[in-house]
């Protein structure tokens, strides 16, 4: 089974490990996702407060943001390739990611007051809508659906990676980062693809639970959902900031 979320590799829920501590359940995954959200809020609150206590100076949080960005990236890689460690690495990922999100959110909030609550509402509203659509059968995670989302996600990743590489040579890509019609349209497209990843994540986790996967994969499933949540939240911030610029 294919999935657009790199955290949910096709073979991850088919592996068999020690089930003496129980097996994976959807409820357990939901609970651990909630715990990871609390961890994100904890460290996000730290960088958020530092930014505004400094009078809105980005330099006050830039170091913490970089620590969160690279720490989150490394812990995510470890989690992906060592799923059996996810009980430790997934919470570590959440703590690091919170540092980054708190910093970037405070910077956006200083420029566009009210944007953070809007992005947060849109993110969790989208999560709820995708869950309802999935449970009602309105959207089904068929193989064609998964392949389509996988292709779109890979294309977006390639565009972003190329943009980052070009930035090292002082070359910008104004069409996707600008506030013009194309830039806004691109952001809307990315938000839609990120949202569709939820459907695939739900399906994958449900299959893992029904197959009797080891208990530690609840943390792994929660980590996978957090990856999609973080991506969608950042994309909503970008989209809303473009709309504000117009």
C-alpha positions in Angstrom: 0.0 0.0 0.0 1.3 3.4 -0.9 1.0 6.6 1.1 2.0 10.2 0.4 3.2 10.7 4.0 6.8 9.7 4.1 6.4 8.7 7.7 3.9 6.0 6.8 6.1 3.7 4.7 4.2 0.8 3.1 5.8 -1.8 5.2 5.7 -0.1 8.5 2.4 -1.5 9.8 3.0 -5.0 8.5 6.1 -5.5 10.7 5.7 -7.7 13.7 7.4 -6.9 17.0 6.9 -7.6 20.7 3.1 -7.5 21.3 3.5 -8.5 25.0 2.6 -4.9 25.9 -0.5 -5.0 23.7 -1.4 -4.1 20.1 -2.0 -0.9 18.4 -5.4 0.7 18.6 -7.0 3.7 17.0 -8.0 5.1 20.4 -4.4 4.8 21.7 -3.1 6.6 18.6 -5.6 9.4 19.1 -4.5 9.8 22.8 -0.8 9.9 21.9 -1.6 12.5 19.2 -3.2 14.6 21.9 -0.1 14.3 24.1 2.1 15.3 21.2 -0.1 18.4 20.6 0.4 19.4 24.2 4.1 19.0 23.9 4.1 21.2 20.8 2.1 23.9 22.6 4.5 23.7 25.6 7.6 24.6 23.6 5.7 26.8 21.1 4.6 28.9 24.1 8.2 29.3 25.1 9.4 30.8 21.8 6.2 32.8 21.4 6.7 34.5 24.7 10.4 35.2 24.0 9.5 36.9 20.8 7.0 39.3 22.3 9.0 39.9 25.5 11.8 41.1 23.2 9.6 43.7 21.7 9.1 41.7 18.5 12.7 41.2 17.6 13.1 38.1 15.4 16.7 37.7 16.5 15.4 36.7 19.9 13.9 33.5 18.6 15.9 32.8 15.4 18.3 30.5 17.3 15.5 28.6 18.9 13.7 28.3 15.6 16.8 26.8 13.9 17.2 24.4 16.8 13.6 23.4 16.5 13.8 23.1 12.7 16.9 20.9 12.5 16.2 19.1 15.8 12.7 18.2 14.4 14.1 17.1 11.1 16.7 14.8 12.6 14.3 13.3 15.1 11.7 12.8 12.3 14.3 10.9 10.3 15.2 8.7 13.2 11.5 8.0 13.9 10.9 7.1 10.2 13.8 4.6 10.0 13.6 3.4 13.6 9.9 3.1 14.3 10.5 0.9 17.4 12.1 4.0 19.0 9.0 6.2 18.3 7.9 6.1 21.9 10.9 8.4 22.6 11.7 10.0 19.3 8.1 11.1 18.5 7.7 13.2 21.7 11.2 14.6 21.0 10.0 15.6 17.5 7.0 17.3 19.0 9.1 19.3 21.4 11.5 20.5 18.8 8.8 21.3 16.3 7.0 23.4 18.9 10.1 25.6 19.2 10.0 26.2 15.4 6.3 26.7 15.2 6.1 29.1 18.1 8.9 31.2 16.6 7.5 31.4 13.1 3.9 31.9 14.4 5.0 34.9 16.5 6.8 36.5 13.5 3.7 36.1 11.3 1.4 37.3 14.1 3.5 40.5 14.5 3.1 41.2 10.8 -0.5 40.2 10.5 -2.4 40.3 13.8 -4.9 37.5 14.2 -3.3 35.3 11.6 -2.3 32.5 14.0 -5.8 31.9 15.4 -7.1 31.9 11.8 -4.5 29.3 10.7 -5.1 27.2 13.7 -8.8 27.2 13.2 -8.5 26.3 9.6 -6.0 23.5 10.4 -8.1 21.7 12.9 -11.3 22.5 11.0 -9.8 20.8 8.0 -8.7 17.8 10.2 -12.2 17.4 11.4 -13.7 17.7 7.9 -11.3 15.1 6.5 -12.1 12.7 9.4 -15.8 13.1 8.8 -15.4 12.6 5.1 -13.3 9.5 5.7 -15.6 7.9 8.2 -18.7 8.6 6.1 -17.1 7.1 3.1 -17.4 10.3 1.1 -13.6 10.1 0.4 -12.1 6.6 0.0 -8.4 5.9 0.1 -8.3 3.8 -3.1 -5.0 2.9 -4.8 -5.7 5.5 -7.5 -6.4 8.2 -4.8 -3.2 7.3 -3.0 -1.1 7.4 -6.2 -2.5 10.8 -7.1 -1.8 12.3 -3.7 1.6 10.7 -3.7 2.5 12.3 -7.1 1.2 15.7 -6.1 3.0 15.6 -2.8 6.2 14.6 -4.5 5.8 17.4 -7.0 5.3 20.0 -4.3 8.4 18.7 -2.4 10.4 19.0 -5.6 9.3 22.6 -6.2 10.1 23.6 -2.6 13.5 21.8 -2.7 14.4 23.5 -6.0 13.3 26.9 -4.5 15.6 26.3 -1.5 18.6 25.4 -3.7 18.0 28.4 -5.9 17.9 30.7 -2.9 21.5 29.8 -2.1 22.4 31.5 -5.4 20.2 34.5 -4.6 17.6 33.4 -7.1 14.0 33.6 -6.0 10.8 32.0 -7.3 8.3 34.9 -7.1 5.5 33.0 -8.7 5.0 30.6 -5.8 6.1 32.9 -3.0 4.5 36.1 -4.2 1.0 37.4 -3.4 -0.2 37.4 -6.9 -2.9 35.2 -8.3 -0.5 32.4 -9.2 1.2 32.4 -5.7 -2.2 32.3 -4.0 -3.4 29.6 -6.3 -0.3 27.5 -5.6 -0.8 27.9 -1.8 -4.4 26.8 -2.1 -3.3 23.7 -4.1 -0.7 22.8 -1.5 -3.2 23.1 1.3 -5.6 20.8 -0.5 -3.0 18.2 -1.1 -1.8 18.4 2.5 -5.5 18.0 3.7 -5.9 14.9 1.5 -2.9 13.4 3.2 -5.1 13.1 6.3 -7.4 10.6 4.5 -4.5 8.4 3.6 -3.1 8.7 7.2 -6.4 7.7 8.7 -6.7 4.7 6.4 -3.1 3.6 7.1 -3.5 3.8 10.9 -6.9 2.0 10.8 -5.3 -0.8 8.8 -2.4 -1.0 11.3 -4.7 -1.3 14.2 -6.8 -4.0 12.6 -3.8 -6.0 11.7 -2.6 -6.2 15.3 0.6 -4.1 14.9 2.8 -3.7 18.0 1.7 -1.1 20.6 4.7 1.2 20.0 3.3 2.0 16.6 0.6 4.1 18.2 3.4 6.6 18.8 4.4 6.2 15.2 0.9 6.8 13.9 0.6 9.9 16.1 3.9 11.1 14.7 2.6 10.6 11.2 -0.5 12.7 11.9 1.6 15.4 13.5 3.8 15.6 10.3 0.7 16.3 8.3 -0.8 18.8 10.8 2.4 20.8 11.0 2.7 20.9 7.2 -0.9 22.1 6.8 -0.6 24.7 9.5 2.5 26.2 8.0 0.8 26.3 4.5 -2.3 28.0 5.9 0.0 30.6 7.5 1.6 31.2 4.1 -1.7 31.4 2.3 -3.3 33.8 4.8 -0.2 36.0 4.7 -0.5 36.2 0.9 -4.1 37.1 1.2 -3.3 39.8 3.7 -0.7 41.3 1.4 -3.4 41.9 -1.2 
